[in-house]
Amino acid sequence: MHTRILRKIREKIRSEEYILTTHAEEEMANDDFIEVDVETAILNGRIIRRERDSLKRAKYIIEGVAIDRRKMLILRFAQDLPIL
């Protein structure tokens, strides 16, 4: 399920065509993660659910594992340029 979306997200990660929001950076710092942890978790993770935000845009929750093997949940909005 969501295979095409996950493949597209991974392509953007590999080509570094994404934006980390200030909120994402703050959440990463709070949990002692770095950007490579997010990239790794997306590259080895899976979409566990799809939701809609208040503007009815699709967003995907990705569960994956960071470099140090800690589990991560990542929220991603479906847009042309991925925003994490």
N, C-alpha and C positions, 0 to 999 in steps of 0.2 A: 504494500500500500504506500502511496506517495513516492514511488521509486523515481519517477521522472523529476519531481521537485528536488528530492535529495541529491540526485545526480547533478542537477543544475547548481544547487548550492555548493556542492563539492568542487565543481568546475570553477566557480567564483573564488572559492578559498584558495585553490591551487594557483590561480592566476592573480591572486591578491586584488581582486576587484570587489571589495566590500568595505564597509565603513563600520567602525565600532563607535557607538554613541557614548556620550559622556556618562550616561546612566550605566551602560555595560561596563565601562572602565571602572566606575565606582564599585559596582557589584563584584567585579573581578578582584579588585584590591581588597574589598571586605573579606573575600574568601581565599585570599592569597593565591590567586591564579594569575597567569600572564597570558599574553595574546597567543602564544604557541599552544597553550593548553586548550584554548577555545578552538583553534584550528584543528588540533589533534582529535578533540572530542567530536567535532563535526565529521572529520574524515573517517573515523571509526564508529560513529554513532548511528542512530536510527531515529526516525520521526516517530514519536510515541502518540502524538495527537495533533489535531488541527483545531484551531479556535478562530473566532472573529473578534476584532477589537471594537471599540465604541463607534468607529467609523465604518464598520462592516468589512474591513480589510482582512484577508486571510493571514493568519500567523501560525507558525509551526513550532512545536516544542520538540527539540532534539535532545535525546539522552545519549551521552557518550562518556568516554574515559579520557582524563587528562594525561599528560606525560608521566606523572607520578602514580597513575592508576586510580586516582580519586574519581568518583562518579560526578558528572556535571549535567545540569539541565540548561539548555540554551534556547532562548526565544528568538525567533527570526521572522520578520515581516516579509511577505512575498512582494517584492518590488523589482524593478529592473536592476538596481544596484542593491545587493543584499545589505541590510542593516541588521547588525547583531546587537 
